[in-house]
């Protein structure tokens, strides 16, 4: 069995006749069955994937296959795929079937991608560990006793463990990049509005981005290139031309790179993460680039701003899940419609989702709207202005992706941690900035610690500078 780690090798073997799409799918199905304990998939489309593979093998023979012929992917359980269930990792969407296909997924299908299954995630993409899913926690392939990160944990583990070649996740505050770092793979969050959100179950509409997870930057860039672009169904999508990201090259000049001082000096960051980040900084300097520390004066306000705004948007977006129109409905009799809503939502939503809905409803309440929501929007603008000033002087902003390697299952959710959600939220400290300001960012592998746990490093670029971001990520990955 060949263990493919990049699409170029798959294409070479398909062209030479070494393997067929059908054989490739069978290999992945075997691996998925062998690695069931990781709980990466909520549903495997075995027969359908075989049929897709047979159809694409015929197209390859006829010379009419698309650019992704032979790429086997999984999709996060928040992306609609017509005729297939979509649960968002929640009981509230029990037995719900998607009525249409997300634009991003349809564009991949149009290029002959093979979708092998639906991947586990934190409930409604709310989490940093993939422990809040109704389907149970996902386990990190590097150490099954540790979390894979979240919320796209199943998507990252599936790539890490070779259960598919790439995955499509969503990133609201780091949900593609953080699990990519914990699992030692590549996670790319594009500029807000670069990829259509049509067909993505909303968590926080002004933050949500669809992004690829892959073994290589080249594969992530190719998926981005195909998914990106205008869409009549989503008014927030940019009409800026899509660049050939997979062919991106760095300018023939030394780069100016800022790095977050707290990422290498703060004692709140694991010493192994700081050391790995400093090594990369030294390598970039040795290559002739200017690499200088920067301080973000508003850094301590990033998480409060992010969580006030995202919980407020979540409380609005999730109001549609009421147990009446579709999804889970409480079995016990209710005296009136309001009681039915309460019972269905209380039983259908998990603890973390209920917590965020309550926080968001509080922030939007008449008595506290100006004190919390309005103030957070004002701080968001200030954070964006400060970020813009950084990029007036520098090409990229570098930081660790996460403050620690993957932590133990239950470490931040059990009584050992005092069940303090703030401990979990701190895992997003370096990733949320890109979502607050809407800038593109990528996490690439940065070695492992002494326990063999993957470490990630993050690079952020100005809006719609994905070409430059992909180019530097490729250069640092070689």
N, C-alpha and C positions, 0 to 999 in steps of 0.2 A: 504494500500500500504506500503510495507516494504522499508525503505530507507537504502540501503546497503552502507556501507563505507569501506568494505574490502572484498577481494576475499574469504578468509577462511570461512566467514559466508555464502556467496553465495554457496560455495561447500557443506557446511553442509546441507543447506536447499534443495539443489538439490538432495543430497544423501537420505535425509529423505522423499523426495516427497512433501515437503512443497510448493515448487514452481517448475516450469519448465522453460527452457530457453525461450520458447515462451511467457510465462507470464511475465518473466523478461523484455524481449524486449518491450512488450506492455506497461509496467510500465514506461520504459524510454521514449518511444514515447509520452506518455501522458505528462510527465514532460517537454520534449522538446517543446511540443506545448504550455504548460502553461507558459514557460519562453522564449517565442519568443523575447520579448523585450530586452533580453540580447545580441541577435545577435551573439550567439556563433557558430552556424552552418551556412555554406553556402549551404550545401546540406545534406538532410537526406535520408538515404537508407532504408526507412520504409519496403517496400515489400521484398527487398533482405534480410534485417536483420531478418524478420519473417521466410523466407525460410531457412536461415542459422540456426536459432534457432530450427526449426523443424528437420533439418538434425542432429543437435548435440544432440537433445533429443533422437533420435533413437540410436545414437552411445552410449549415456550414458546408455540407457536400455540394449544395447548389450555388455557393458563393453569395448568398443573400443575407447572411447573418449580421446582426447589429454589433455595435462596439463592445458590448458586455457579454457576448456569447461565451458561455463557459464560466462566468462568474456566479458563484453560489453565495447568496446572502441570506441573512435573517433580518426581520424587522421588529422594532420595539412595539410592545403591546399598547401603544397610544396612536398608532398610524392605521388609518382605515384602508382596508383592502376588500373590495366588493365581494360579497358572498362568503366572507370569512368572519369569524367572531372577533370582536375587539373588546377587551375588558379593562384596559388601563390598570391592570393589577388589582382590580376592585370587585367586591361582591355586588356592588350597586349596579354593575353592567352585566349581571348574570344572564346568560343566554342571548345577549344582544349580537346581532349580525350587521356588519357594515353594509350600507346601501350604496356606497360609491367608493372609489379608490382615490387616495391622496394624490395630489398632482406630482409630488416628488417621486412617489412609488410608481405611478403610471409612466413617468419619463424613463425610469430604469427598465420597466417591463418592455417599453417600446424599443429598447436597445438590447433586448433578449437576455436580461438578467434572469436567474433562476432563484425564486424565493423558496427556501426550504422550511421555513417555519416562523412562528411568532415568539418573541423573546420576553422573558420575565423582566419586570421592572418594579420599582417602588410605586405604591398606589398613587395614581394620577401624577406620576413623576415627581412626587414630593418625598425626597429623602436623599441621603448621602451614603447609604450602605446597602441598599436593596434588601432591607429587612422588613419593610412595611407592606410588602406585597401580600395579597390575599392568598397567593399560591405558595407562600413560604419563601424563606430567604434563598438567594443565590450564593454559591460558595466559590471562593477564589481558587482557580486551578493550581496556583503556586503553593497554596496551603488551604485545604478545604475547611479549616477551622477559622479562617479569616474572611472578612467581607470582600466583595469585589468592587465596592464603591457604588454610587448611585447618582441618578436614578436608573441610568442605562446599564445596570450591572450585568443583566443577562446578555445584552448585546456585546459587552466587552469580554466577558468570559467565553462566549461562543467563539470569538476570534482568537482569543488567547489559547484556548484548548483545541483549536483546529476543527471546530464543529461546523464552520462555514468560513469562507474566505474573508468576508466583510459583513458589517452590520450597519443598519441605519437607525440612529437614535435621535433623541431630542435633548436640547441643552437650554435650560432656563436659568441656571446659576452655576453651571459646571457639570451638568449631568452627562455630557459626552466626554469631557476632558478628565474629570476626576476618576471615573472608573477606568479610563484608558491608562492613567498613571498607575493606579493600583494593580492593573493587570499586565503592564508592560507592552502596551500597543499604542497605536496612533489614534488620537481623537481630535477632530477638526470642527470648531464652531465657526460658521461663516458670519459675515456682517448681518445685522438684523435687516431683513428684507431681501437678502440675496437669494434665498430659497422660499418658495411659496409655503405658507402654513395651511393651505387648504387641505383638509383631511387629517390634520393633526388635532387630537383631543386637547383642548386648551387647558393649560394650568394658569399662566400669567401672560396674557396676550401681547403685552409690550416688551416681553423678555424672551419668549419662546423662540427657539431656532431649531431646525432640523439639521443634523450633521452626521457625517460618516465616521465609522470606526473601522480601522484596517490594520494590517501588519506593517504596511509601508506607506510613506507619504505619497508616493506615486499613485497608489490605488485610491487613497482618500481624495486626492486631487482630481482623479478621473471621475469619481462618483459625484463630487461637488460640481464639476463642469457640466455633467449631464443633468443634474437636478436643478441647477440654478437658472434664473431668468424670469421674465415677466409671466404673469398668469392673470387672466381675466377674472378668476374666482377670488383673488386676494388683492385688495386695494393697497396693502402695505408693501407689496413687492416692488423692488426697484426695477426701473427700465434700463439701467446701465448695461452696456454690452457685457456678455459673459466672455471672459478671457480663456485661452487654452491653458488652463492651470496645470495640466499634466506636463506641459513643455516649458514651464516657467524657469527663468534663469535670473540669477542675481546680477545687479549692475557691476560693471568692471571698475569698481572703486572700493576703497575701504568703507565699511558700514559704521554708522553711529548707533550704538546699542546702549540703552539705559537698563539698569537692573534695579530691582526693588531692594533697597538696603536691608529692610526688615527680613527679606527672604534668606539672607546669608549671615545676618548678625543677631536677629532676635532669638532669645533663648526659648521662646514659645515654639520655635521650629525645631524639629528633631535634628540632632547633631549630624546624623547620617545624610539627611536631606541637605543641610547646609554645606557639608563637605562636597557632596556630589555637584551641587550648584556652583560652588566656588571653582571646582575643577573645570567646568564648562566655561566659566568666565575667563579663567586663565588661558584656556585653549583658544578662545576667540581673540583675546589680546595677542597671543603668540602668532595668530594668523594675520595680524596687522590691522584688526578692527579697533575702533575706539569704544571702550566699554566702561561706562561710568555709573556710579550709584546715584539714585534719585530717591527722594523722600516724598511720599504723598501725604500732605497735611490732613487730608480727609479720610485716610485709611481706616481709622477707627469708626467712621460713620458708614462704611460700605455695607456691612452686614445689617445694621439696623434699618438703613434705607431700603436695602433689597427685601428684607423680610416684611417690612410694613407694606411696601407696594405690591409684592407678589401675593401676600395673603389677602390683601384687599381685592386684587384682581381675581384670585381664586374663589373668594366668597361669592363674587358675581358670576363667574363662569360656571361654577358647580351648582348654582341654584337650579339649573335645568334638570338635574338628576333628582327626581322627586318621587320615583316609585309608581308613577301613574302612567306616563306616556310610554315608557319602556324600562327594561331592567328589573332589578329586584324590588319586590313589594312585600312588606311585612305580612305574615300569615295571620297574626292575631287581629281580631276585630277592632276597628277604630270607630269612635263615636262620631267623628266628623272628618272633613278633608284635612284640616290642620293636624289633627292627631295622626292621620295616616302618613302625612309627610314626615312628622317627627319620628314615628316608629320606623318607617322605611329608611330614612336617612341615618338614624342612629344605628340601626342594625346593618345597613349596607356599607357605610363608610368606616374605615379603620380609625384607630386613635390619632395617628398623625394628621390625617386629612381633616378629621373633626377639629383638632387643635388649630389648624391653619384657617379653617373656615371661621371659627369663632374669633380668632385674632383679627382676621380681615374684616369681619362684620363689626367688631368693636372699633377698628380704625376708621371705618366709614360711617359710624353712627353720628348723628347730628351733634352730639355734645363734644365729640373728639375729632371730628373730620379735619378741622383746621390745625389742631394741635399735632396730629399724627400724619394723616394722608397728605394734606397740603404742604406741611413742613418737609415731608420726605420727598415730595416732588421738587421742592426748591433745592434741597440738598443734592438730589440727583442731577439737577442742572449744574450745580457748582462742581460736582465730581466730574462731569463731562468737560466743563471748561478747564479744570486742572489737567485732565488727561490730554486735552487738545494742546495745552501748553507744553506738555512733555513731548508730544509728537511734532511740535514745531522745531525741536532741536534734535530729535532722534528718529531713526528709522523703525526701531522695534523696542518693546519693553519686555524684559526677561524676568522670570521669577520661578520658584518651584511651583509645580502644579498643586501640590498638597503640602500641608505642614508636617505630615507623618506618613510612613508607609501604611499599608492596609492594616487595620486594627482587628482585634478578635471579634467574632460573632458575639453579640450581646454586650460587648464592652461598654458601649455608649447608650444602650437601651435598657439594661437590666438594673436591678437594685444596687449592683456594685457601683454604678455611676450615679446613684441617687435619682435615676430616671430624669436627668436634667437635659432637656432638648438642646440647650445652648451648647453642650459639649459636642453634639452631632453637627450643629450649624457651623461651628468653627472650622470644620473640615473644608468649608467652601471659601475660606478667607481670601485665597489668591485667585479664585476663578470667577467670583461674582462681578468683579469690576467690568469685565468684557461684556457682560449682559446688561449691567446698569447703564453703560454708555453705548452699547450696540456695536462694539468693535469686533473684528475677527480675532480668533486666538486658536492656537494649536498646542496640544500636549504630545511630546515625543518621549520615547524611553530614554532614561538617563542612568542606566546601570541598575544594579541591585545592591541591597544592603547585606550585612554579614549573615542574615538569615535567609538570603535568597529572595527577598521580597522586592518586587519592582519599584523603581523610583522614576518619577516623571519630571520633565522640565517644560515650562510653558513660555510661549512667545506670543505677544500681542502686536498687532499692526494697526495702522489707521483704517478707516472705513473703506471697503472695497479694494483693499490692497492684498487680496488673497494670493495673487500671483507672487508678490514679494515674500509673503508669509510662507507659502509652499516652498519657494526656492531656498530660503534660509533653513527651513526645517529639513529639506533634503540634504543640504550641505552639512548640517550638524548630525545627520543620521548616518552619513557615509564613513 
